[in-house]
Amino acid sequence: MMKKIFVAIVLATLAIGFGSPGARVSAQEQDNMSPAEHKRLFREGAKLWPVYCNTCHNARPGGEKAPYEWDMIMMHMRTLGNFPQEDTQAILEYLKAR
């Protein structure tokens, strides 16, 4: 039963993420970002992590999850927390780069 619920949540999350334009930055767009933009997003994400995430989650090393897993986690958390897109992208950059 729990597995069915988990699958339903993942599918709903993916549908929400892919259905809304601008919901996330594509891998190609992320690769085209300048190093300065990556650094800026990382610093912003480091500031936002305690605001949005740390109240419920312990800090995890970025290498604990594959980049696509962080994408899925953040898509889910953005839906639950109603985060602004800019904040979501900064937190995602922070999580992936740690």
WOWO-V997723 format. One record per residue. N is the residue number from 1. PSI is psi in radians with two decimals (none if undefined). OMEGA is omega in whole degrees, 0 to 359 (NA if undefined). Layout:
n=N psi=PSI omega=OMEGA
n=N psi=PSI omega=OMEGA
//
This chain:
n=1 psi=-0.79 omega=180
n=2 psi=-0.64 omega=181
n=3 psi=-0.69 omega=179
n=4 psi=-0.70 omega=179
n=5 psi=-0.77 omega=179
n=6 psi=-0.80 omega=180
n=7 psi=-0.73 omega=179
n=8 psi=-0.71 omega=179
n=9 psi=-0.78 omega=180
n=10 psi=-0.79 omega=180
n=11 psi=-0.71 omega=178
n=12 psi=-0.72 omega=179
n=13 psi=-0.77 omega=179
n=14 psi=-0.70 omega=180
n=15 psi=-0.73 omega=179
n=16 psi=-0.79 omega=183
n=17 psi=-0.72 omega=181
n=18 psi=-0.37 omega=183
n=19 psi=-0.34 omega=183
n=20 psi=2.09 omega=181
n=21 psi=2.44 omega=179
n=22 psi=0.20 omega=182
n=23 psi=-0.44 omega=178
n=24 psi=2.79 omega=180
n=25 psi=2.31 omega=181
n=26 psi=2.81 omega=179
n=27 psi=-0.65 omega=180
n=28 psi=-0.75 omega=178
n=29 psi=-0.65 omega=179
n=30 psi=-0.69 omega=178
n=31 psi=-0.52 omega=181
n=32 psi=-0.10 omega=178
n=33 psi=2.51 omega=178
n=34 psi=2.74 omega=175
n=35 psi=-0.62 omega=179
n=36 psi=-0.68 omega=179
n=37 psi=-0.70 omega=176
n=38 psi=-0.78 omega=180
n=39 psi=-0.74 omega=179
n=40 psi=-0.81 omega=179
n=41 psi=-0.70 omega=178
n=42 psi=-0.82 omega=180
n=43 psi=-0.73 omega=178
n=44 psi=-0.74 omega=178
n=45 psi=-0.65 omega=178
n=46 psi=-0.60 omega=177
n=47 psi=-0.60 omega=184
n=48 psi=-0.44 omega=181
n=49 psi=-0.89 omega=180
n=50 psi=-0.50 omega=182
n=51 psi=-0.83 omega=186
n=52 psi=-0.64 omega=195
n=53 psi=-0.72 omega=191
n=54 psi=-0.34 omega=179
n=55 psi=-0.45 omega=180
n=56 psi=-0.42 omega=188
n=57 psi=2.50 omega=170
n=58 psi=2.64 omega=177
n=59 psi=2.37 omega=180
n=60 psi=2.55 omega=176
n=61 psi=2.43 omega=182
n=62 psi=-0.59 omega=180
n=63 psi=-0.09 omega=179
n=64 psi=-0.49 omega=181
n=65 psi=2.63 omega=174
n=66 psi=2.70 omega=180
n=67 psi=-0.71 omega=180
n=68 psi=-0.51 omega=177
n=69 psi=-0.71 omega=176
n=70 psi=-0.66 omega=177
n=71 psi=-0.82 omega=182
n=72 psi=-0.74 omega=180
n=73 psi=-0.81 omega=182
n=74 psi=-0.59 omega=177
n=75 psi=-0.76 omega=179
n=76 psi=-0.83 omega=183
n=77 psi=-0.59 omega=177
n=78 psi=-0.69 omega=178
n=79 psi=-0.81 omega=181
n=80 psi=-0.73 omega=185
n=81 psi=-0.12 omega=182
n=82 psi=0.85 omega=180
n=83 psi=2.56 omega=171
n=84 psi=2.60 omega=182
n=85 psi=-0.75 omega=183
n=86 psi=-0.71 omega=179
n=87 psi=-0.70 omega=179
n=88 psi=-0.79 omega=181
n=89 psi=-0.67 omega=179
n=90 psi=-0.76 omega=179
n=91 psi=-0.69 omega=178
n=92 psi=-0.74 omega=177
n=93 psi=-0.74 omega=179
n=94 psi=-0.82 omega=181
n=95 psi=-0.72 omega=183
n=96 psi=-0.50 omega=186
n=97 psi=-0.21 omega=182
n=98 psi=none omega=NA
//
